[in-house]
Amino acid sequence: MINTYLKGLKVNKELLKEAEKEGSAREFFFKLVELLSGGKLTRREIKKIPYEEQERLIFELVRENSLEDFFSPKEAKNIYSALRKAFRKKERERIELEWEGKIANWRKEFETLIQRATTSYLVRVKNRKLLKELFHLDWLVPSDIIANFNKKPSEFTGWVLSLATYDFLEERAKRWLKLPPFKRREKIIKDTLKAYKLNCLELGIYALFSLTEGIVWDTFVRENTLEADIESLIRKRNRKFVTIQYAVKLILENIFGEGEIPKFLDWVRFVDYKEGELNRHAIQHGVAVEFGTKENYLRLFFFLDFLHEIVEEITLR
């Protein structure tokens, strides 16, 4: 009986990882048995075991490792393949359950951080009506910019264009560098300002889109207290996690009570894109060409300035 050579039938992560190095499902099984025997059985000896006994052992492995819900010989090439697939399915389910638990905790902390920051932002914004009207014009700006504007919403773009000299933008950007997510990108920020000064606006806009996403990632994942768990699970699941759209949607839900995001961050079908519009999807995929205007640059610059205010509230608390 083969069982007399085995220390047990429980397969731990280390054994499974080692067995998974084998190419075929049959060799996977042989390696697993070899490892479970602690070296008492060689690969050649295991291969000589009658098929009926190998089959019986596979069913025992299924039972001992609680694989009943994952083991389906009918859906596999052979019983060896069914065993390997069962182990893999169980591992995927374990990771999924772990992911859901971590995400629940992460989301709770994430939403708490955002709620606290947006509440402070709203306290500083005196004119809520103007804030909403500007947002519907695709402007999302810091509270002090709103406080200094005392004209009609329709005049905001012209006012910003006259206000935003290179020196003015440079002074505002210097404040960003006090925060780690911005400090890490100091050279990119300075080069973006140079692009504005030299009227290389397309290059500046490309960089600003990337900066906003990087700042969001650093703040809500990299610097989050659950970051290590989340990043580990992201690698296991091989999926993108925090997007700029998701973060901004939560921020705006807390500010306006609705999850609408600015048009320049929204997804757009390429056939529906109108040249000259500021849109992340069309620009980063190379569809847009004529988007290099000061208005578009400033729309993104002040959006990043707005994010700075939110991030500052989160990181300095």
C-alpha positions in Angstrom: 0.0 0.0 0.0 1.4 3.4 -1.0 -0.1 5.1 2.1 2.5 3.4 4.3 5.2 5.4 2.7 3.4 8.8 3.1 3.7 11.0 6.2 0.2 12.3 5.5 -2.1 13.5 2.8 -2.4 17.2 3.8 -0.8 19.4 1.1 0.5 22.7 2.4 1.4 25.8 0.3 5.1 24.9 0.1 4.4 21.4 -1.3 1.9 22.7 -3.7 4.2 25.4 -5.0 7.0 22.9 -5.5 4.7 20.4 -7.3 3.3 23.2 -9.6 6.7 23.5 -11.2 6.0 20.3 -13.1 4.9 20.7 -16.6 2.1 18.0 -17.0 -0.7 17.2 -14.6 0.5 13.6 -14.3 4.0 14.7 -13.3 2.4 17.2 -10.9 0.7 14.2 -9.1 3.9 12.2 -9.1 5.9 15.1 -7.6 3.2 15.6 -4.9 3.4 12.0 -3.9 7.2 12.1 -3.8 7.1 15.1 -1.5 4.4 13.6 0.7 6.6 10.5 1.2 9.4 12.7 2.4 11.7 11.2 -0.2 10.9 7.6 0.6 9.5 7.1 -2.8 11.3 8.0 -6.0 9.6 9.3 -9.1 10.3 6.0 -10.9 8.8 3.9 -8.1 5.6 6.1 -8.0 5.2 5.6 -11.8 5.2 1.8 -11.3 2.2 2.0 -8.9 -0.9 0.4 -10.5 -3.3 3.0 -12.0 -6.1 1.8 -9.7 -4.1 2.6 -6.6 -3.0 6.0 -8.0 -6.7 6.7 -8.7 -7.6 5.7 -5.1 -4.9 7.9 -3.8 -6.1 10.9 -5.8 -9.6 10.5 -4.3 -8.1 10.4 -0.8 -6.1 13.5 -1.6 -9.3 15.2 -2.6 -11.0 14.2 0.6 -8.1 15.1 2.9 -7.6 18.5 1.3 -11.4 19.4 1.1 -11.3 19.6 -2.7 -14.8 18.0 -3.2 -16.3 21.3 -4.4 -13.5 21.8 -7.0 -12.8 18.3 -8.2 -14.5 17.4 -11.5 -13.0 14.6 -13.6 -15.7 15.0 -16.3 -14.4 18.5 -17.0 -10.8 17.6 -17.3 -8.6 15.6 -19.7 -7.9 12.9 -17.0 -8.0 12.4 -13.3 -4.5 13.9 -12.8 -5.6 17.1 -14.5 -8.8 17.2 -12.4 -6.7 17.0 -9.3 -4.4 19.8 -10.3 -7.3 22.0 -11.4 -9.0 21.3 -8.0 -6.0 22.6 -6.1 -5.8 25.7 -8.3 -9.5 26.4 -8.0 -9.4 26.2 -4.2 -6.4 28.5 -4.1 -8.2 31.0 -6.3 -11.2 30.9 -4.0 -9.0 31.4 -0.9 -7.4 34.5 -2.5 -10.8 35.8 -3.5 -12.1 35.5 0.0 -9.0 37.1 1.4 -9.3 39.9 -1.2 -12.9 40.6 -0.3 -12.1 40.8 3.4 -9.1 43.1 2.9 -11.0 45.3 0.4 -13.9 45.7 2.9 -11.4 47.0 5.5 -9.5 49.1 2.9 -12.7 50.7 1.5 -13.9 51.6 5.0 -10.6 53.3 5.8 -10.4 54.9 2.3 -13.9 56.4 2.6 -13.2 57.7 6.1 -10.1 59.5 4.9 -12.0 61.0 2.0 -15.0 62.1 4.1 -12.7 63.9 6.6 -10.8 65.7 3.8 -13.8 66.7 1.8 -15.6 68.0 4.9 -12.7 70.3 5.6 -12.6 71.4 2.0 -16.3 72.3 2.1 -15.9 74.2 5.3 -13.4 76.5 3.5 -15.6 76.9 0.5 -17.9 79.8 1.3 -20.0 79.7 -2.0 -21.3 76.2 -2.4 -23.5 77.3 -5.3 -20.5 78.7 -7.2 -18.6 75.5 -6.5 -21.3 73.4 -8.1 -21.7 75.7 -11.1 -18.0 75.6 -11.8 -17.9 71.9 -11.6 -20.6 71.7 -14.2 -18.3 73.8 -16.4 -15.6 71.2 -15.8 -13.6 73.2 -13.3 -12.6 71.5 -10.0 -10.4 73.9 -8.1 -9.0 74.7 -4.7 -11.1 76.5 -2.1 -8.9 79.7 -2.1 -9.4 80.1 -5.9 -13.2 80.0 -5.4 -12.9 82.4 -2.5 -11.0 84.9 -4.7 -13.5 84.8 -7.6 -16.4 87.2 -7.4 -17.8 87.2 -10.9 -20.3 85.1 -12.9 -19.4 81.4 -13.4 -19.4 82.0 -17.2 -16.5 84.5 -16.6 -14.4 82.0 -14.7 -12.3 80.7 -17.6 -11.3 84.2 -18.7 -10.5 85.2 -15.2 -8.3 82.1 -14.7 -6.5 82.7 -18.0 -5.6 86.2 -16.9 -4.5 85.1 -13.4 -2.4 82.1 -14.4 1.0 83.5 -15.2 4.0 81.2 -15.0 5.2 82.7 -11.7 1.7 82.3 -10.2 1.6 78.6 -11.1 5.1 78.1 -9.9 4.4 79.5 -6.5 1.3 77.3 -6.1 3.3 74.2 -7.2 6.0 74.9 -4.7 3.4 74.2 -1.9 2.7 70.8 -3.3 6.3 69.6 -2.7 5.8 69.6 1.0 3.8 66.4 0.6 5.5 63.1 -0.1 3.4 62.0 -3.1 4.2 65.3 -4.8 7.8 65.5 -3.6 8.5 62.2 -5.3 7.5 63.7 -8.6 9.2 67.1 -8.2 11.2 66.9 -11.5 8.0 66.0 -13.4 6.1 68.9 -11.8 8.9 71.4 -12.7 9.1 70.1 -16.2 5.4 70.4 -16.6 5.6 74.0 -15.6 8.5 74.5 -18.1 6.2 73.1 -20.8 3.6 75.8 -19.9 6.2 78.5 -20.0 7.5 77.3 -23.4 4.0 76.8 -24.8 4.6 73.1 -25.2 1.1 72.6 -23.8 0.5 69.1 -25.2 3.5 67.7 -23.3 2.4 69.5 -20.1 -1.1 68.0 -20.4 0.2 64.5 -20.9 2.3 64.8 -17.8 -0.5 66.3 -15.7 -2.8 63.4 -16.4 -0.1 61.0 -15.2 0.6 63.1 -12.2 -3.0 63.0 -11.0 -3.1 59.2 -11.2 0.3 58.9 -9.5 -0.8 61.2 -6.6 -4.0 59.2 -6.1 -2.1 55.9 -6.1 0.5 57.1 -3.6 -2.1 58.6 -1.3 -4.8 55.9 -1.2 -2.7 52.7 -1.7 1.0 53.3 -1.2 0.6 55.4 2.0 -2.6 53.6 3.2 -2.1 51.6 6.4 -3.4 48.5 4.6 -1.2 49.1 1.6 1.0 46.0 2.1 -2.0 43.7 2.2 -3.6 45.4 -0.8 -0.5 45.4 -3.0 0.2 41.8 -2.2 -3.3 40.8 -3.3 -3.2 43.0 -6.4 -0.1 41.0 -7.4 -1.8 37.7 -6.8 -4.9 38.7 -8.7 -3.0 40.5 -11.4 -5.5 43.4 -11.6 -5.4 47.2 -11.5 -7.0 48.5 -8.3 -7.3 52.2 -7.5 -8.1 54.3 -10.5 -8.3 58.1 -10.7 -11.9 57.8 -11.7 -12.8 55.7 -8.6 -11.0 58.0 -6.2 -12.4 61.2 -7.7 -15.9 59.7 -7.8 -15.8 59.0 -4.0 -14.4 62.5 -3.4 -17.2 64.1 -5.4 -19.9 62.0 -3.8 -18.8 63.5 -0.5 -18.8 67.0 -1.9 -21.8 67.1 -4.1 -23.8 64.0 -3.0 -23.4 62.5 -6.4 -20.7 60.4 -8.1 -20.4 62.2 -11.4 -16.8 62.8 -12.5 -15.5 65.6 -14.7 -15.8 65.1 -18.4 -12.0 65.3 -18.8 -11.6 62.2 -16.7 -14.6 60.3 -18.1 -14.5 57.5 -20.7 -15.4 58.4 -24.2 -15.9 56.4 -27.4 -13.2 57.5 -29.8 -15.8 58.0 -32.6 -17.7 60.5 -30.3 -14.6 62.5 -29.3 -14.5 66.1 -30.5 -11.1 67.4 -31.4 -9.9 70.1 -29.0 -11.8 68.7 -26.0 -9.8 67.7 -22.9 -10.4 64.0 -22.3 -8.0 61.6 -20.6 -9.1 58.5 -22.5 -8.8 60.1 -26.0 -5.5 61.9 -25.2 -3.7 59.0 -23.5 -4.7 56.6 -26.3 -3.4 59.0 -29.0 -6.7 59.8 -30.6 -6.7 63.5 -29.6 -4.3 65.8 -31.4 -5.5 69.4 -31.1 -5.9 69.7 -27.3 -2.9 71.9 -26.4 -4.6 75.0 -25.1 -3.9 77.0 -22.0 -7.5 76.5 -20.9 -7.0 72.7 -21.0 -3.7 72.9 -19.3 -5.1 75.1 -16.5 -8.1 72.9 -16.1 -5.8 70.0 -15.2 -3.3 72.1 -13.2 -6.0 73.4 -10.9 -7.6 70.0 -10.6 -4.2 68.7 -9.4 -4.1 71.8 -7.1 -7.5 70.7 -5.8 -6.2 67.1 -5.2 -3.3 68.7 -3.3 -5.7 70.3 -0.9 -7.5 67.0 -0.3 -4.2 65.0 0.0 -2.8 67.6 2.4 -5.8 67.2 4.6 -5.4 63.5 4.7 -1.7 63.2 5.2 -1.2 66.0 7.8 -4.0 64.8 10.1 
